[in-house]
Amino acid sequence: MDVTDPLYQRALLYLRAAGHETGARTRLRLQEHFHRCRADRQDLTAATLLPQLHQWFDLPGQAHMPAPPRLVRGSVGYPGG
């Protein structure tokens, strides 16, 4: 496992942002999960990894992030806009 792997770094950033401690034990557990997934030939992408982090680690808060606000077209009041 290359710790400079962008997916590994993204997972650490996600864990840190979720309020999980990201010390040596967490990093080792994350590396073990990566090795297991790759040994099982699971497709490991950001889309599949981030939901799995909630299964692998006890993250505080909700299991899924709330949906972003709905995009709507707005106006700043310019003529013709």
Residue frames as qw, qx, qy, qz and C-alpha x, y, z in Angstrom:
[[0.000, 0.891, 0.455, 0.000, 0.00, 0.00, 0.00],
 [0.401, 0.273, 0.008, 0.874, 1.42, 3.30, -1.09],
 [0.172, -0.646, -0.530, 0.523, 0.46, 5.94, 1.48],
 [0.000, 0.361, -0.191, -0.913, 0.72, 8.57, -1.25],
 [0.073, 0.369, 0.850, 0.368, -2.16, 6.87, -3.08],
 [0.188, -0.218, -0.078, -0.955, -4.74, 9.63, -3.75],
 [0.640, -0.396, -0.511, -0.415, -7.63, 7.37, -2.69],
 [0.642, -0.298, -0.550, 0.444, -5.91, 6.58, 0.62],
 [0.199, -0.002, -0.194, 0.961, -5.25, 10.28, 1.20],
 [0.378, -0.321, -0.315, -0.810, -8.86, 11.08, 0.35],
 [0.685, -0.415, -0.595, -0.073, -10.09, 8.49, 2.85],
 [0.499, -0.227, -0.444, 0.709, -7.88, 9.99, 5.58],
 [0.034, -0.129, -0.029, -0.991, -9.14, 13.47, 4.77],
 [0.543, -0.387, -0.484, -0.566, -12.74, 12.21, 4.92],
 [0.667, -0.381, -0.593, 0.242, -12.15, 10.53, 8.29],
 [0.332, -0.106, -0.289, 0.892, -10.52, 13.67, 9.68],
 [0.224, -0.214, -0.196, -0.930, -13.39, 15.84, 8.41],
 [0.640, -0.401, -0.552, -0.353, -15.90, 13.42, 9.96],
 [0.453, -0.715, 0.287, -0.449, -14.24, 13.92, 13.34],
 [0.984, -0.143, -0.076, 0.080, -12.47, 10.57, 13.53],
 [0.429, -0.749, 0.444, 0.240, -8.98, 10.36, 15.00],
 [0.807, 0.571, -0.148, -0.013, -6.43, 9.68, 12.21],
 [0.338, -0.738, 0.584, 0.012, -3.39, 8.54, 14.17],
 [0.073, 0.436, -0.877, -0.188, -1.18, 5.52, 13.56],
 [0.381, 0.128, 0.889, -0.220, -3.83, 2.93, 14.55],
 [0.563, 0.626, 0.300, -0.448, -6.42, 4.40, 12.18],
 [0.343, 0.693, -0.501, -0.388, -3.90, 4.59, 9.34],
 [0.102, -0.268, 0.956, 0.057, -2.91, 0.97, 9.88],
 [0.483, 0.348, 0.737, -0.320, -6.56, -0.16, 9.93],
 [0.514, 0.714, 0.005, -0.475, -7.24, 1.80, 6.75],
 [0.191, 0.574, -0.740, -0.294, -4.23, 0.23, 5.02],
 [0.282, -0.032, 0.954, -0.100, -5.43, -3.23, 6.09],
 [0.551, 0.543, 0.487, -0.405, -8.88, -2.54, 4.61],
 [0.412, 0.725, -0.344, -0.431, -7.28, -1.36, 1.36],
 [0.002, -0.396, 0.907, 0.144, -5.15, -4.52, 1.19],
 [0.419, 0.193, 0.851, -0.250, -8.17, -6.73, 1.88],
 [0.556, 0.657, 0.214, -0.462, -10.27, -5.04, -0.81],
 [0.355, 0.683, -0.538, -0.345, -7.50, -5.32, -3.37],
 [0.157, -0.246, 0.956, 0.001, -6.81, -8.95, -2.43],
 [0.464, 0.386, 0.748, -0.277, -10.51, -9.70, -2.92],
 [0.242, 0.163, 0.589, 0.753, -10.31, -7.85, -6.26],
 [0.066, 0.795, 0.551, -0.245, -12.99, -5.38, -5.21],
 [0.336, 0.618, 0.215, 0.678, -13.23, -2.27, -7.35],
 [0.409, -0.607, -0.346, 0.587, -11.99, 0.46, -5.01],
 [0.213, 0.527, 0.245, 0.786, -13.03, 3.94, -6.15],
 [0.056, -0.102, 0.353, -0.928, -14.06, 7.07, -4.27],
 [0.609, -0.178, -0.241, -0.735, -17.70, 6.22, -4.97],
 [0.827, -0.192, -0.521, -0.088, -17.36, 2.77, -3.38],
 [0.512, 0.102, -0.573, 0.632, -14.85, 3.69, -0.68],
 [0.133, -0.319, 0.260, -0.902, -16.56, 6.56, 1.12],
 [0.758, -0.328, -0.141, -0.546, -19.73, 4.59, 2.04],
 [0.850, -0.041, -0.495, 0.174, -17.52, 1.70, 3.23],
 [0.242, 0.367, -0.490, 0.753, -15.69, 4.00, 5.64],
 [0.545, -0.383, 0.163, -0.728, -18.89, 4.17, 7.69],
 [0.949, -0.134, -0.235, -0.161, -18.85, 0.38, 7.96],
 [0.746, 0.223, -0.429, 0.458, -15.15, 0.12, 8.80],
 [0.263, 0.126, -0.426, 0.857, -14.93, 2.98, 11.30],
 [0.188, -0.697, -0.649, 0.240, -17.21, 4.28, 14.02],
 [0.206, 0.297, 0.136, 0.922, -17.83, 7.75, 12.63],
 [0.043, 0.434, 0.548, -0.714, -19.68, 10.32, 14.68],
 [0.336, 0.376, -0.096, -0.858, -22.81, 11.80, 13.17],
 [0.806, 0.355, 0.136, -0.454, -24.95, 10.56, 10.34],
 [0.742, -0.052, 0.614, 0.265, -24.07, 7.52, 8.29],
 [0.491, 0.475, 0.478, 0.552, -24.69, 9.47, 5.09],
 [0.140, -0.198, -0.028, 0.970, -24.10, 13.09, 4.32],
 [0.380, 0.642, 0.488, -0.453, -27.28, 15.06, 3.69],
 [0.554, 0.538, 0.473, 0.423, -28.14, 15.83, 0.09],
 [0.258, -0.104, 0.051, 0.959, -26.84, 19.15, -1.21],
 [0.315, 0.549, 0.343, -0.694, -29.37, 21.94, -1.69],
 [0.592, 0.553, 0.561, 0.171, -31.38, 21.85, -4.90],
 [0.288, -0.164, 0.285, 0.899, -29.91, 24.05, -7.62],
 [0.280, 0.795, 0.529, -0.102, -32.26, 26.74, -8.89],
 [0.412, 0.443, 0.211, 0.768, -31.80, 29.55, -11.33],
 [0.263, -0.714, -0.378, 0.528, -31.54, 32.87, -9.60],
 [0.325, 0.769, 0.208, 0.510, -31.41, 36.49, -10.58],
 [0.465, -0.283, -0.271, 0.793, -29.31, 39.33, -9.24],
 [0.097, 0.808, 0.401, -0.420, -31.68, 41.92, -10.63],
 [0.189, -0.331, 0.431, 0.818, -29.83, 43.04, -13.75],
 [0.592, 0.502, 0.049, -0.629, -32.03, 44.21, -16.65],
 [0.689, 0.447, -0.469, -0.325, -32.60, 41.47, -19.20],
 [0.194, 0.347, -0.895, 0.201, -31.30, 38.82, -16.79]]
